[in-house]
Amino acid sequence: MPIIDSILAKLKHSPIPLNAEEIAREINKDFPHKPITSSLVRSRIRSNMTEIDTLETNPYTYQLKTGSPNLWVLKTVSDDVKSSQTDSYEDSLTEHYNYDNLVANSKQITKGDLAIIIDKEKILGFAKIGSIESSAGVKTIRRCTECTSTTIDRRKTKTPPFRCNNGHEFEKQVQEKKSVIKYQAKFASFISIGKFNNDLLQLKPFYTKGYNQNMSMQKLDILSLDLFKNIAEKLNIESLNQTTLSPLEGYIKNTEPYTPIEADEREVELRAIKLRRGQQDFRKKLLKNFNNTCAISGCQIIDILEAAHVNPYRGIKDNHLTNGILLRTDLHTLFDLNLIFINPDSLLVEISDLLSGTEYEQYSGISLEKFKGFISKDALRIKYGYSK
């Protein structure tokens, strides 16, 4: 692990600011065979002042700059699957999540972070990390007999019973004991998935470093919480300002055409999803224009229909009705990410190759001809140019 990552991890886990000697001492506990000096710690901190604050004390102490919490996907695996690879972590779905220092990203998660708890098939719930406890321990790692892979499936009906991700099949696994630091992330709060959509596919566009099915702890864009109504508020973080509006009917005509502009008229730069949901009048009018129906999927559940801007919002003029389209929450996100787009000439829906083989492939080729007078072709051409 790079030294700066170890420094950031120690500062994240410390309730008080630390000086260079204290940081070096803590890091050397984890890596006694490669000790570092306080001078090296100070050098690395000077090269990373965007994330670390220096406090004017004698000696100088350091703390992380304050900011929004990180959001993680934490995968919990059933005991029968875990037993074929490593020791059971004995997670408690509603109370805590266990891991160790050999797990990727184990040093990055910290108190105050948020988590979406999943298994291999679905989303299980949401949690806020209240504290993290550590202890020394020993872990049994089971490996393939032919290679060093620890990604092993236990097969219930085939023989031999074990198969690694490199295709080797074998009767018994190689066992290895390792000293580890065990961590337990205790939840300050937990919310079950309940009636929310539990499909894992909706999270894929939000993995900050791309989705990896073999990783248990992966970072997500905090805006992915926008897919789940009121979860952000219930987990005690900044409100995403979602407002539910009553259904409307009919069609509102425009007196003048929409002209896309390049100038950015916003007084404050805000997150795209947070911003779009704050524009209640725009959403009201689009609900009316599209008769409370998602233009692509036909969904009529008002609570998950959003006002999407075709040409990105830069000022009040971009709230023109023909620069808007009513979309279901997940389709809106994919539209903003240029994974779903609309051909300005044929008005057919097209999808990115990244969505091939997913549930969204069903929308490829859907015609929006019936909305021809509702959506600005100039705005679609600009958007389509970005997508292509």
N, C-alpha and C positions, 0 to 999 in steps of 0.2 A: 504494500500500500504506500503511495506517495506520502512524504512527511507532512505536507500541508493538510492532507486528508485526516491524518492522525491528530494533528493539532486542532482542526475544526471539530473532530469528534470529541476530544477531551473538553473543549470549551462548551460544546453543546450539552454535555452531561454534567457539567459543574454548575452548582447553584450560585457560585460566587466567581468573580474575576480571578484569574490565575496569573502568576508571573512566569517568566521563561523557565526558571529552575523547576518550578512545580509542574509545568507542562512536560518538560523533558523527563522528569522523574516518573510521571504517570505513563508516558509512552514507553519508557524503558521497562516498566513492569510487564507490558504486553510483548515486548520484543527484546528480551535480555541479551540475546546473542548479537544484536546490532544496535548498541546503545548510541544515543545522540546527545549532543551537548546543548546547553542553554543558548550558546552563541548561534548555533545552527537554527534553533527555534526562532530566535529574534530575526535572523536573516530571512527565513521563510515568511514570517509574519509581515515584514516590510514589503515583501513582494505580493502580498495579498490583502492590502488595506481596504479593498472594496467590501470584504466580508467581516473584517475584524476591527474593533475599536480599541485604541490605546488610551488608557486612563492615566491622568497626570498624578501618579503617586510614586513613592520611592521605596522599592524598585517599581518600574513600570509594570502594570498589570493589564491583562487583555480579556476582552469578552466579545462574543459575537454581536454584530449589529442586529438590532431588533427588526422584525419583519413578519410577514405572513407565515403561518405554519406550513410545513410540508405535508403532502398527502401521499399515503402509501397503499399499495395493494399487498395484503398479507395473506398468503395461501396456507390454509391449514389442511393437513392430509390425514386421512383415516388411518387408524393404527395398523390395519392389515397391509396397507401400502407402505407405511413408514418402516415397518419391521423388516421389509425386504431390502432396505437401504441403510438406515441409521437407527439409532435409539429413538424411541417415541418421545416427542416433546411434551405430550400431555397438555395440550392447549385447553383452556376453558373458553368456550365461544363468547360468553358474556362478561368474563372477568379479566382474562389475561392472555397474552401470546408469548410463547417461549421460543428462544432461538439461541445461537451461540456465535462466537467470533469467527467461525469458519464459514458462516452464511454471508453471501454477498450483500452489501449494504448494511450489515449489522452495526457498523459504527456510525451510521448516518442518522438513524431514527432517534428521536429525542422527546423529552417531555413536552407536551403541548401539540405534538404532531397529530394528524388525523389519519384514520385508516379505513379502507374498505376491506372487510374480511370475506374471503372467497374459499371455495374448495375447487376441485378440478372441473366441476360442472356448472356452478352457479354462484351468484353473489349471496352471501349469508347475512350481512349486516354492516353497520358502521360504528366506529369507535373513536374516542379521543384518548390519547395516551396521557395518563395522570402521573405516572412515575416509571422509572426503569431501575430494577435491582440487578446486581451482578454477583456472581459467586464462581469459585473455581470448581471445575468438574472434569470428568473423563467421558469421552464419547467413543462409542464403537462405530466404526465406519466399515461398511461392507462393500467390497469391490468385485468386479468381474474377474474371473480366473484367467482370462485371455488378455485383458487390457486393464487400464487403471480406472475405467469408468465406474462412477457410483450411481449412475442413472440406470436402475435395474427394475424390471417388471417381474412380479411374481405371478405366474400363470396358474390358474386353478384347474384347468382341464388338460393342458398339454404337458408333455415331458420332452426333455428335462424341464423342471419347473421355473428356471430363471432365464431371463433374456435381457441383455444390456442394450443400450441405444445404438451400439455399433454392430448389432446383429449376432453377437456371440451367445450361444445357449449352453447352460451348464447346470450340474446337479447341486453344487454347494458354492457358497460365496467365500472369498478371502476376507477375513476379519482383521481389523487393525484398531488398536486403542490409541487415542490421542488426548492429550491434556488440552482443555478448552476453557474459555471464560463463558459461563452460561448467563444469559440475560432473560429477564422476565419483564415484559412491558405490561404494566397493570393499567386497566382501563378506568378512566375517570367517568366515562359514560359509554353506553352501548345502546344502539337502536337496531332492532331486527329489520330485515328487508321487508317484512310484512307484505303489503299489496303492491310495492314498487316492482318494476320490471327487474327480474333477477338474471337477465341474459348477460353473460360475460362479454359478448361481442361489442356491446355499446361502449365498453371501456377502451377498446383497442386504439382508437385514434388519440387517446390522451396519455399513453405511455411516453414519458419524456425521452427515453432512450430506445424506444421500440419494444414491442412485446417479446418476451422470452419465456416460453412455456416451462423451462426448467428452473427458473428462478422463483424463490419463495417470497422475496421482498423486493418490490419494484415501485419506483416513484411515478406518480401520476400528476398531471396538471391539475391544480386546485379547482379549476373551472369545471372539471368533470362532475363535481358535486351538484352542478346546476341541472343535471339530469334527474335529480331526486328532490322533489318539492319539499322545502322546509327542513331538509336534513342539515343544511349549513347552520340555520338558526338554532336547531335543537342541539347541535354539537358545540354551541357557544363560540362560533367564530363570526366574522363579519357577515352581515346579512347580504344575500344576493339580490334582495329587493324584488322578489317575484310577487306580482299582484295578480290575483285571479279576477277576471271580469265576467260579467253576465253576458249571455248570448245575445247577439243582435241579428237582424235580418235585413235583406235588401241590398241595393247597390248604390254607391255614391259616385257621381260623375265629376270629372275634373274640368275646370274651366280653361286650363292652359297646359301644354305638354311639359313633361319633366325633362330638364336639361342637365346632364351630369356635369359636375364641377370638379376641379382639381384642388382648389383651395380648401384648407382645413379650418373650419370656423368654430371648432370646439374650444371652449374656454379652459376645460380641464380634460386631460387625457385619462380615459377610464377603460376598464376591461370591456371587451366587445360584448360579451354576454350580459354583463351587469348593465351596460349602457342600453342595450336594446330593450331590456325588460323595464327600464325606467320610462320609456316613451309610451305611456298608456293610451294616449289619444290615437297614436299611429296604429297600435294594435287593435283598438276598438274599431277603427275604420276598416282595417283589413279583415277582421272577423265579419264585418258587414258585407264587404265586397266578395269574399269567398264563401259566404253563407255558412260560416262556422265549420269549414271543411279544409283539411290539409290538401293542398293542390296536387301533391304527388301520391300520397297513400290513401286519400279519402277518409282518413281518421276524423271523427267528429267528437272526440273527447276534449272539451273546451280547455280543461286545466293543462293539457300538454301541447296546445297549439301556440305557436310563437310568430311574431312579426319579424320576418327576415328581410334585411335590406339586400337588394340585388347588387347595386353599386355601393361599396362600403360607406358607412355613415361618417361624414366629415362636418356636417353642419345641419341646421334646421331645414334647409332646402332639400336635403336628401330624405326627408320624411314625406316626400311626395308619394301619393298612393301608387302610382305606376312604377315606383322604385321599390315596391314591396311585394312580398309573396307570403302567404300563410303556410307554415310548415310545422309538422310534428317536431317535438324537441330534438330527437336524435337526428332527423333529416336536416334540421336547421344547422346543427353542429357540423354535419358532414358537408353541407352546402358552403358554410363559411370556410371550411378547411379545403375546399376545392376537390373533394372526393365525389361529390355529386354535383352535376351542373346541367344547364338547359341550353340546347342548341338554339341560337337566336333566329336562325332561318327556318328550321323545321319544327321548332318548339317541342322537340323530343327530349326526354330525360336521358342523360348519359351518365355512366358511372366510371370511376377510376379503376384501373387494373388492380389496385390494392384491395378493392372490394369484391373482386371475382371470387366466386365460390362461397360468398356470404349470403345472408338473408336479404341483403340490399340489392342483389343481382335481379330480383324480381321486378324492380322499378325501372330497369334499363329498357328504353324504347317506349315508355308511356308518353302519350301525346297530351300536351297542355294547350292544344288548339282552341279549346273552349274558353281559355283565359286570354285569348289573343289581344283583346282590347284592354286587358287589365294590367299587363306588364310592359314596361318600356323596352322596345327592342334595342335602343341605344344603350340602355343600362345592361341588357343581357349580352350585348356584343363586348362591352368592356369586361364584364365578369367572365365571359367565355374565353376572352383573350388571356386573362390571368390564368384560367384553368388549363389552357392548352400550352 
